[in-house]
């Protein structure tokens, strides 16, 4: 099973996760070009080599309006009403503090605004859903901390596009790498205090602590904020389990570097490899309904995918009194079964959900980027059990079809995919 392990021994931040995951790709520059072609307003991604404690890794830069927002350490959402004295603190600079005081009207961004920005990016629907889910976790945490509804939470504009960039990049990279299982170490949060828009707060900051509920964390001896709200939300969204690194056959390693220097290398390390067949245990949840429209079932399926389902499918079924109905089946990680069952009760009309532990066998998979006469395209390669399959990413085929004004079928023929 394709497994990703995230070493959070120095916490987690959006830019560091981006840099580490980027190192796992065979063509990181091509992916960076894809990021810069998305159209995130006024944002430009860059990467550079960085060395921490003798370890060489990648540092990601995100420039907004031509300036890198690394002087702000903690992008903190808040309930905003009128003129205010504000301190811009941004999560992008790992452990660095900076603030400035001035009073004026300053534009802020709501969750509705975030949704509008993301809706206009050229992204697969799964990636779009992941981005909004991560932002939803952050907004929920800020809502809890400030005691106001999510609709009244606003994010500081100076950090908004930078955070959108980080979250979008990580969600795209996770979609590109497509691991079957994600494991992370307990999270090192740092210790001491952090300066944010509302004053000096203990580490982990209240919003970060809220997001990290049910996740193993520790403070350690490093004075400063190591895990940011953005980093915490990304871990919450994508990690299946927290604990020791599993026994795995290592394929690739990546190092995402922070800004500050400590006695310990300030980086997030990611390891990609294959784990034993025992890791292929999953859970099947199913239910029957005979009083839902096709549109309602479609909506429920989308919510289940957003909730972490690996697969959702339907089968026509004959019900009591010879009524036609639908069997809804969901395949998910066992740890997500409780959450998925809750979503099934919430979004379908069923009054009972069946649960069955199952095992599965999978082909080893990886994604590669290739240059073709029509342009750069990504494809998934699956192999094992004596077979090898290659399939081009449909989104890339659509992009080439639009670019050259030809059909997707013709694109496939030119790429030799038929």
Rosetta blueprint (number, residue, H / E / L):
1 X L
2 X E
3 X E
4 X E
5 X E
6 X E
7 X E
8 X L
9 X L
10 X L
11 X L
12 X E
13 X L
14 X H
15 X H
16 X H
17 X H
18 X H
19 X H
20 X H
21 X H
22 X H
23 X L
24 X L
25 X L
26 X L
27 X L
28 X H
29 X H
30 X H
31 X H
32 X H
33 X H
34 X H
35 X H
36 X H
37 X L
38 X L
39 X L
40 X L
41 X L
42 X L
43 X E
44 X E
45 X E
46 X E
47 X E
48 X E
49 X E
50 X E
51 X E
52 X E
53 X L
54 X L
55 X E
56 X E
57 X E
58 X E
59 X E
60 X E
61 X E
62 X E
63 X E
64 X E
65 X L
66 X L
67 X E
68 X E
69 X L
70 X L
71 X L
72 X L
73 X E
74 X L
75 X L
76 X L
77 X L
78 X E
79 X E
80 X L
81 X L
82 X L
83 X L
84 X E
85 X E
86 X L
87 X L
88 X L
89 X L
90 X L
91 X E
92 X L
93 X L
94 X L
95 X L
96 X L
97 X L
98 X L
99 X L
100 X L
101 X L
102 X L
103 X E
104 X E
105 X L
106 X L
107 X L
108 X E
109 X E
110 X E
111 X H
112 X H
113 X H
114 X H
115 X H
116 X H
117 X H
118 X H
119 X H
120 X L
121 X L
122 X L
123 X L
124 X L
125 X H
126 X H
127 X H
128 X H
129 X H
130 X H
131 X H
132 X H
133 X H
134 X H
135 X H
136 X H
137 X H
138 X H
139 X H
140 X H
141 X H
142 X H
143 X H
144 X H
145 X H
146 X H
147 X L
148 X L
149 X L
150 X H
151 X H
152 X H
153 X E
154 X E
155 X E
156 X E
157 X H
158 X H
159 X H
160 X H
161 X H
162 X H
163 X H
164 X H
165 X H
166 X H
167 X H
168 X H
169 X H
170 X H
171 X H
172 X H
173 X H
174 X H
175 X H
176 X H
177 X H
178 X L
179 X L
180 X L
181 X E
182 X E
183 X E
184 X E
185 X L
186 X L
187 X E
188 X E
189 X L
190 X E
191 X E
192 X L
193 X E
194 X E
195 X E
196 X E
197 X L
198 X L
199 X E
200 X E
201 X E
202 X E
203 X L
204 X L
205 X L
206 X H
207 X H
208 X H
209 X H
210 X H
211 X H
212 X L
213 X L
214 X L
215 X L
216 X L
217 X E
218 X E
219 X L
220 X L
221 X L
222 X L
223 X E
224 X E
225 X E
226 X L
227 X E
228 X L
229 X H
230 X H
231 X H
232 X H
233 X H
234 X H
235 X H
236 X H
237 X H
238 X H
239 X L
240 X L
241 X E
242 X E
243 X L
244 X L
245 X L
246 X L
247 X L
248 X E
249 X E
250 X E
251 X E
252 X E
253 X E
254 X E
255 X E
256 X E
257 X E
258 X L
259 X L
260 X L
261 X L
262 X L
263 X L
264 X L
265 X L
266 X L
267 X E
268 X E
269 X E
270 X E
271 X E
272 X E
273 X E
274 X E
275 X E
276 X L
277 X H
278 X H
279 X H
280 X H
281 X E
282 X E
283 X E
284 X E
285 X E
286 X E
287 X E
288 X E
289 X E
290 X L
291 X L
292 X L
293 X L
294 X H
295 X H
296 X H
297 X H
298 X H
299 X H
300 X H
301 X H
302 X H
303 X H
304 X H
305 X H
306 X H
307 X L
308 X L
309 X L
310 X L
311 X E
312 X E
313 X E
314 X E
315 X E
316 X E
317 X E
318 X E
319 X L
320 X H
321 X H
322 X H
323 X L
324 X E
325 X E
326 X E
327 X E
328 X E
329 X E
330 X E
331 X E
332 X E
333 X L
334 X H
335 X H
336 X H
337 X H
338 X H
339 X H
340 X H
341 X H
342 X H
343 X H
344 X H
345 X H
346 X H
347 X H
348 X L
349 X L
350 X L
351 X L
352 X L
353 X L
354 X E
355 X E
356 X E
357 X E
358 X E
359 X E
360 X L
361 X L
362 X L
363 X L
364 X E
365 X E
366 X E
367 X E
368 X E
369 X E
370 X E
371 X E
372 X E
373 X L
374 X L
375 X E
376 X E
377 X E
378 X E
379 X E
380 X E
381 X E
382 X E
383 X E
384 X E
385 X L
386 X L
387 X E
388 X E
389 X E
390 X E
391 X E
392 X E
393 X L
394 X H
395 X H
396 X H
397 X H
398 X H
399 X H
400 X H
401 X H
402 X H
403 X H
404 X H
405 X L
406 X L
407 X L
408 X H
409 X H
410 X H
411 X H
412 X H
413 X H
414 X H
415 X L
416 X L
417 X L
418 X L
